């Protein structure tokens, strides 16, 4: 048996000129594969793929699957982050552990800078993540058709600003001074043509709204309320739902060259659907809402 938490260095996966500080991973089920070298891992995956099937309820039947190495952003709270104890945590980590137990698939959970996560997946140094499918990611990842978390977007503004009640479309946002952060890909895609003031991060935007320098921020409900609580500004903001804005579907993705990938993704899909149908996912997501 192994301990739930183990410590390792990113240089265990590929060599960096200056390896960063040691990181932490969480394990869910299975046996310890930490000492498996690359050749041994490939041999195990080949044998595993030969005898795998999906049983009822999304549980894999046949050969015992190897560990799936899941990668998460270390700075995307409350979806994923690195806790004070060094362990990865967050809604996506908890959700993937839930469906891993349901499907009988063993996973590790590892947190890195987000750009590095995607590079490691493209190189085959990690196996999966849970994020929003894009055309670029679809090229090297096979995504579940059943999202783990559906994130709704809306408009954050000061509590005394009642003008937002009349907004019915993206075009109606034009009269407002709005801010967003430079790394927000969703905003860049869906707010094209809007006079957006781009700031370095979400916290800066929220502080500027609180001080009256900006009017609104279009963002994800769960994530933004988290930061407002951290900043001590939750009582100064209101959220106006915007059903005309498309949601973001966070879905499990497995690299396309992973053996028996179709069966694994099918098992995760079925397990996710079951967790949604019986209310477990909804109850988990509720614990991350204000």
C-alpha positions as CSV (number, residue, x, y, z in Angstrom):
1,X,0.0,0.0,0.0
2,X,1.1,3.6,-0.5
3,X,0.5,6.8,1.3
4,X,-2.2,9.1,-0.2
5,X,0.3,11.9,-0.6
6,X,3.8,11.6,-2.1
7,X,6.4,14.2,-3.0
8,X,8.3,14.3,-6.3
9,X,10.1,16.7,-8.5
10,X,9.0,17.8,-12.1
11,X,12.5,16.7,-13.2
12,X,11.2,13.1,-12.7
13,X,9.2,13.6,-15.9
14,X,11.6,15.7,-18.0
15,X,14.7,17.6,-17.5
16,X,14.6,21.4,-16.8
17,X,17.8,23.5,-17.0
18,X,17.0,24.6,-13.4
19,X,14.5,22.2,-11.8
20,X,11.9,24.0,-9.7
21,X,10.9,23.3,-6.2
22,X,9.5,19.9,-5.4
23,X,5.8,19.4,-6.0
24,X,3.1,17.2,-4.5
25,X,0.7,14.7,-6.0
26,X,-2.4,13.0,-4.6
27,X,-3.3,9.4,-5.5
28,X,-6.7,7.8,-5.9
29,X,-6.8,4.0,-5.9
30,X,-4.5,1.5,-7.6
31,X,-0.9,0.5,-6.9
32,X,2.3,2.6,-6.6
33,X,3.8,3.2,-10.0
34,X,6.3,5.8,-8.8
35,X,9.4,3.6,-9.5
36,X,8.2,2.4,-12.9
37,X,10.6,3.4,-15.7
38,X,9.5,4.5,-19.1
39,X,9.9,1.1,-20.8
40,X,8.1,-0.8,-18.0
41,X,5.3,1.7,-18.1
42,X,4.8,1.2,-21.9
43,X,4.8,-2.5,-21.4
44,X,2.2,-2.4,-18.7
45,X,0.0,0.0,-20.8
46,X,0.2,-2.4,-23.8
47,X,-0.9,-5.4,-21.8
48,X,-3.6,-3.3,-20.1
49,X,-5.1,-2.2,-23.4
50,X,-5.5,-5.8,-24.6
51,X,-8.1,-6.8,-21.9
52,X,-10.1,-3.7,-21.1
53,X,-13.8,-3.2,-21.3
54,X,-16.4,-0.9,-19.7
55,X,-18.8,-2.5,-17.3
56,X,-22.1,-1.1,-16.0
57,X,-22.1,2.2,-14.2
58,X,-19.0,3.3,-15.9
59,X,-16.6,0.9,-14.1
60,X,-13.8,-0.7,-16.1
61,X,-13.7,-4.4,-16.4
62,X,-10.7,-6.6,-17.4
63,X,-7.1,-5.8,-16.7
64,X,-6.2,-3.5,-13.8
65,X,-5.5,-0.1,-15.4
66,X,-2.3,1.8,-14.7
67,X,-2.2,5.2,-12.9
68,X,-3.4,8.1,-15.0
69,X,-1.2,11.2,-14.3
70,X,-3.5,14.2,-14.0
71,X,-2.2,17.7,-14.4
72,X,-3.8,20.8,-13.0
73,X,-3.1,24.5,-12.8
74,X,-1.5,25.5,-9.5
75,X,-3.1,29.0,-9.5
76,X,-6.7,28.5,-10.7
77,X,-8.5,28.4,-7.3
78,X,-11.1,27.3,-6.6
79,X,-10.9,24.9,-9.6
80,X,-7.4,23.9,-8.8
81,X,-4.4,25.2,-6.8
82,X,-1.6,24.3,-4.5
83,X,-2.6,24.4,-0.9
84,X,-0.5,25.7,2.0
85,X,0.5,22.1,2.7
86,X,1.8,21.7,-0.8
87,X,-1.0,19.4,-1.9
88,X,-3.1,20.0,-5.0
89,X,-6.7,20.8,-4.2
90,X,-9.9,22.3,-5.6
91,X,-13.2,21.5,-7.3
92,X,-11.6,19.8,-10.4
93,X,-9.4,17.6,-8.2
94,X,-12.3,16.6,-6.0
95,X,-14.5,15.9,-9.0
96,X,-12.0,13.8,-10.8
97,X,-11.3,11.7,-7.6
98,X,-15.1,11.1,-7.4
99,X,-15.4,9.8,-11.0
100,X,-12.1,7.9,-10.6
101,X,-13.5,5.9,-7.7
102,X,-16.7,5.3,-9.6
103,X,-14.9,4.1,-12.7
104,X,-12.2,2.1,-11.0
105,X,-9.4,4.1,-12.6
106,X,-6.4,5.1,-10.5
107,X,-5.2,8.6,-10.8
108,X,-2.5,10.9,-9.5
109,X,-3.2,14.6,-9.1
110,X,-0.3,17.0,-9.8
111,X,-0.2,20.8,-9.9
112,X,2.1,22.9,-12.1
113,X,2.0,26.3,-13.9
114,X,-0.7,25.8,-16.5
115,X,1.5,26.3,-19.6
116,X,3.8,23.6,-18.3
117,X,0.8,21.3,-17.7
118,X,-0.1,21.5,-21.4
119,X,3.5,21.0,-22.6
120,X,3.9,17.9,-20.4
121,X,0.7,16.4,-21.9
122,X,1.9,17.1,-25.4
123,X,5.2,15.4,-24.7
124,X,3.5,12.4,-23.0
125,X,5.0,13.2,-19.6
126,X,1.4,13.5,-18.2
127,X,-1.7,11.7,-19.2
128,X,-4.8,13.8,-18.6
129,X,-6.4,17.0,-17.4
130,X,-9.8,18.5,-16.8
131,X,-10.3,21.7,-18.7
132,X,-12.4,23.4,-21.4
133,X,-12.0,21.7,-24.8
134,X,-10.6,23.9,-27.6
135,X,-9.6,23.2,-31.2
136,X,-5.9,23.3,-30.2
137,X,-6.4,20.9,-27.3
138,X,-8.5,18.6,-29.3
139,X,-5.6,18.0,-31.6
140,X,-3.7,16.0,-28.9
141,X,-6.4,15.2,-26.3
142,X,-9.5,13.0,-26.4
143,X,-12.2,14.7,-24.3
144,X,-15.2,13.3,-22.5
145,X,-18.5,14.4,-24.0
146,X,-20.0,14.7,-20.5
147,X,-18.6,17.8,-18.7
148,X,-17.5,17.4,-15.1
149,X,-18.3,21.1,-14.2
150,X,-20.3,23.6,-16.2
151,X,-19.2,27.1,-15.3
152,X,-21.7,29.9,-15.9
153,X,-20.6,33.4,-16.8
154,X,-22.2,36.7,-15.8
155,X,-21.6,40.3,-14.9
156,X,-20.0,41.4,-11.6
157,X,-20.6,45.0,-10.5
158,X,-21.0,47.2,-7.5
159,X,-24.1,46.5,-5.4
160,X,-25.4,50.0,-5.9
161,X,-25.2,49.8,-9.7
162,X,-28.7,48.8,-10.9
163,X,-28.2,49.5,-14.6
164,X,-27.2,45.9,-15.3
165,X,-30.8,44.7,-14.9
166,X,-31.5,46.0,-18.4
167,X,-28.7,44.1,-20.1
168,X,-29.9,41.5,-22.6
169,X,-27.0,41.0,-24.9
170,X,-23.2,41.5,-25.3
171,X,-23.9,44.6,-27.3
172,X,-25.7,46.1,-24.3
173,X,-22.4,46.1,-22.4
174,X,-20.9,48.7,-24.6
175,X,-21.9,51.8,-22.4
176,X,-20.1,50.3,-19.4
177,X,-16.4,50.6,-18.6
178,X,-15.4,47.0,-18.2
179,X,-12.2,45.3,-17.3
180,X,-10.8,41.8,-17.7
181,X,-7.4,40.1,-17.3
182,X,-5.0,39.4,-20.1
183,X,-4.9,35.6,-19.7
184,X,-8.6,35.2,-19.9
185,X,-9.1,33.3,-23.1
186,X,-12.9,32.9,-22.8
187,X,-13.2,36.7,-22.5
188,X,-11.0,37.4,-25.5
189,X,-13.1,35.0,-27.6
190,X,-16.6,36.1,-26.6
191,X,-16.1,39.8,-25.8
192,X,-14.5,40.7,-29.1
193,X,-15.3,44.2,-30.2
194,X,-16.1,45.3,-26.7
195,X,-14.1,48.2,-25.1
196,X,-12.3,46.0,-22.5
197,X,-9.5,47.4,-20.4
198,X,-7.1,44.5,-20.0
199,X,-5.3,44.2,-16.6
200,X,-2.6,41.8,-15.4
201,X,-4.9,39.7,-13.2
202,X,-8.5,39.3,-12.0
203,X,-7.8,40.7,-8.6
204,X,-6.7,44.0,-10.1
205,X,-9.9,44.3,-12.1
206,X,-12.1,43.6,-9.1
207,X,-10.2,46.2,-7.0
208,X,-10.6,48.8,-9.7
209,X,-14.4,48.2,-9.8
210,X,-14.7,48.5,-6.0
211,X,-12.9,51.8,-6.2
212,X,-15.0,53.1,-9.0
213,X,-12.4,53.1,-11.8
214,X,-14.4,50.5,-13.8
215,X,-18.0,49.4,-13.9
216,X,-18.2,45.7,-14.6
217,X,-16.3,42.5,-15.0
218,X,-17.6,39.6,-17.0
219,X,-16.4,36.4,-15.4
220,X,-17.1,32.9,-14.1
221,X,-19.5,32.8,-11.2
222,X,-17.7,30.3,-8.9
223,X,-14.1,31.6,-9.5
224,X,-15.0,35.3,-9.1
225,X,-16.9,34.9,-5.9
226,X,-13.9,33.0,-4.6
227,X,-11.6,35.9,-5.3
228,X,-14.1,38.5,-3.9
229,X,-14.1,36.5,-0.6
230,X,-10.3,36.4,-0.5
231,X,-10.1,40.1,-1.1
232,X,-12.8,40.9,1.4
233,X,-15.0,42.5,-1.2
234,X,-17.9,40.1,-1.4
235,X,-20.4,42.4,0.3
236,X,-19.6,45.2,-2.1
237,X,-20.4,43.3,-5.3
238,X,-23.5,41.8,-7.0
239,X,-23.7,39.2,-9.7
240,X,-26.1,39.6,-12.6
241,X,-26.6,36.3,-14.6
242,X,-26.1,36.6,-18.3
243,X,-27.8,33.7,-20.0
244,X,-26.8,35.1,-23.4
245,X,-23.2,34.2,-22.6
246,X,-22.0,30.6,-23.3
247,X,-20.9,28.5,-20.4
248,X,-17.5,26.8,-20.1
249,X,-17.6,23.0,-19.9
250,X,-14.7,21.6,-17.9
251,X,-14.3,18.1,-19.2
252,X,-11.8,15.2,-18.6
253,X,-9.3,14.9,-21.4
254,X,-6.8,12.1,-22.1
255,X,-3.9,12.3,-24.5
256,X,-4.8,10.7,-27.8
257,X,-1.8,8.3,-27.8
258,X,-2.7,6.7,-24.5
259,X,-3.5,2.9,-24.9
260,X,-7.2,2.0,-24.8
261,X,-8.0,5.7,-24.6
262,X,-11.4,5.3,-26.0
263,X,-12.4,2.8,-23.3
264,X,-11.0,5.0,-20.6
265,X,-12.8,8.1,-21.8
266,X,-16.0,6.1,-22.1
267,X,-15.7,4.9,-18.5
268,X,-15.1,8.4,-17.3
269,X,-18.1,9.7,-19.3
270,X,-20.4,7.0,-17.8
271,X,-19.0,7.7,-14.3
272,X,-19.5,11.4,-14.6
273,X,-23.0,11.0,-15.9
274,X,-23.9,8.7,-13.0
275,X,-22.4,11.2,-10.5
276,X,-24.5,13.9,-12.1
277,X,-27.7,11.9,-12.2
278,X,-27.5,10.9,-8.5
279,X,-26.7,14.4,-7.4
280,X,-23.2,13.8,-6.1
281,X,-21.6,16.3,-8.5
282,X,-24.2,19.0,-7.7
283,X,-23.6,18.6,-4.0
284,X,-19.8,18.8,-4.5
285,X,-20.1,22.0,-6.7
286,X,-22.4,23.5,-4.1
287,X,-19.6,23.4,-1.5
288,X,-17.6,25.7,-3.7
289,X,-20.3,28.3,-4.2
290,X,-20.9,31.3,-1.9
